[in-house]
Amino acid sequence: MSLLKASILVIDDDIDVLTAVRLMLKTEVEEVITEKNPENIPLLLSSRSFDLVLLDMNFNASVNTGNEGLYWLKQIKALKPAISVIMITAYGDIDLAVRSLKEGASDFIVKPWHNEKLLSTISDILKKKTQKTTVVNIKTQNDPNLLGESDAMLDIFAKINKIAPTDANILILGENGTGKDLVAKSIHDKSLRSNQPFIKVDIGALTETLFESELFGHTKGAFTDAKDERMGRFEAANGGTLFLDEIGNISLQQQAKLLTALQNRQITRLGSNQPIPVDIRLICATNLSLAELSDVNRFRKDLIYRINTVEIIVPPLRKRKDDIVLLTEHFTKIYSTKYFKANISFSDAAFQKLMQYNFPGNVRELQYIIERVIIMSEGEVIEPDDLIFSPIESSNQSEENEEHETKLSTLEKNTILRVIKKNNGNISKAAKELGLTRTALYRRLGKYEN
């Protein structure tokens, strides 16, 4: 977007600043709206559209947050996640301004500023915003279900476009519900094998007895229930893509058999001695981290290298909150049509409630939330009270946090005992090495006595 077409909102309690910015921008942009009272931000954002906001870091407002600028930045991003915000700060608040970047601000400028620098900053941000929109449209035009406009998703789209035309083996990492299967399908659809089969196998669900039969096939009479000859998934995917989901859940014995097939590029059906060559593009996915997968007691490193020519990490929804509005609108359209409820929309307050939720179940949880609220809705506008978050995910998250805390406690206890032993029981020396006071060390020892 060019400056000349931009609509900019400036919020500062200093009239002189507002006047200076308005005079500077009035000939450069299409519209400049200035506002002294930040309390009017929600009304302004809901009543009209802005391309960019200039926001002061400090106000004489009755907002007890420690810093008003960060508070209002969060409010703006909750109401309009896609809007760009430049923070206006005094030199002494640079640390807070840097923190604002982590909270979603696009940039910050320091008072007093040079007009050329401010214009350049605004122009660069608007250009990047236009480029991002263009990239989103290009990347997702063939992927109606793989959506995103956050930086994390744009990076994934770029990586998909780069690796899809190759035959490189891909490992997709991410929590449950992040959409790893959609990434795999997108890679296939953009590959040179797109007209060939895409075969998905939930490999983690296969028992030891079914593993070989499902992947490699079997001959008639190979085992008790083998009444007919059957083609395995490797053969079914020949010429196309084989997607092995939940690869991290297979046993070491299964890993050895899989590694042999991948190295030799051929399989042998159960009950047969005849090798069958296969030509597949392999994509694997797991909810384990690469560090967990690299545990030699859990997964063979030679297999990791074989399946992981390129890795793609799909971020959890809590780390790509810029996509929540886009995904919500997408699922709303799907389920409004499915359940014959036209013109369903979400209030700004409902969107804000979604933005504040952590989504332990990721995109899948958001999808179920939207489907549920569409089914139960009685009006055309979804309000915050209509949104009910899953107690299942909340329970799981609590259990995971408790398990994590237990692991940390065990690690701390073992470290303390090891350092005390190293210092031959000398508490003063052990406390010094651990960076604790004697009192703090005794307190920790007391905690672990039981």
Number of C-alpha atoms within 10 A of each C-alpha: 15 14 21 14 12 19 17 24 22 21 25 22 18 14 12 10 19 19 11 11 16 20 12 16 18 13 12 16 16 14 17 21 15 19 18 17 14 20 13 11 18 15 9 15 16 12 9 8 13 18 18 20 24 21 26 26 25 20 17 11 11 8 14 8 10 9 14 18 24 24 17 21 23 16 15 23 20 22 23 20 21 20 20 22 26 26 25 26 22 16 12 9 15 16 10 16 25 14 13 23 17 9 14 20 23 18 18 22 21 16 11 11 12 11 13 9 11 18 14 13 16 22 17 15 19 19 14 12 17 14 13 16 14 11 16 19 14 12 21 17 12 12 16 10 15 19 21 23 24 19 13 17 21 19 12 19 23 13 15 20 15 13 16 20 16 14 16 16 19 23 27 24 21 19 19 18 19 21 20 25 19 15 22 27 20 22 26 26 19 19 22 14 20 18 12 17 16 21 17 18 18 13 21 16 14 17 13 12 8 12 19 21 22 20 23 24 24 23 18 15 13 17 12 7 8 15 12 11 15 16 16 20 20 28 22 20 21 18 18 24 29 25 28 23 23 20 24 22 20 19 15 14 9 16 19 14 14 18 17 13 18 17 10 11 15 17 24 19 23 22 16 12 9 11 12 13 15 19 16 24 21 23 28 25 26 21 21 18 13 16 7 13 19 14 11 11 10 14 20 17 13 12 16 17 12 16 21 17 12 14 17 19 18 20 18 21 23 18 14 16 24 24 22 21 20 16 21 21 14 16 19 23 18 14 20 18 14 13 11 10 17 13 12 18 18 17 15 18 15 18 21 20 16 21 20 11 12 14 23 22 23 20 21 15 19 22 18 15 19 24 20 16 17 28 14 11 16 12 12 14 13 21 18 15 9 16 19 11 16 15 9 10 15 15 12 13 15 11 12 12 12 12 12 12 12 12 12 12 14 13 11 14 15 12 13 19 14 14 18 19 13 12 15 11 13 12 18 16 17 23 20 12 14 14 11 14 15 15 12 12 19 13 11 14 14 10 11 11 6 5
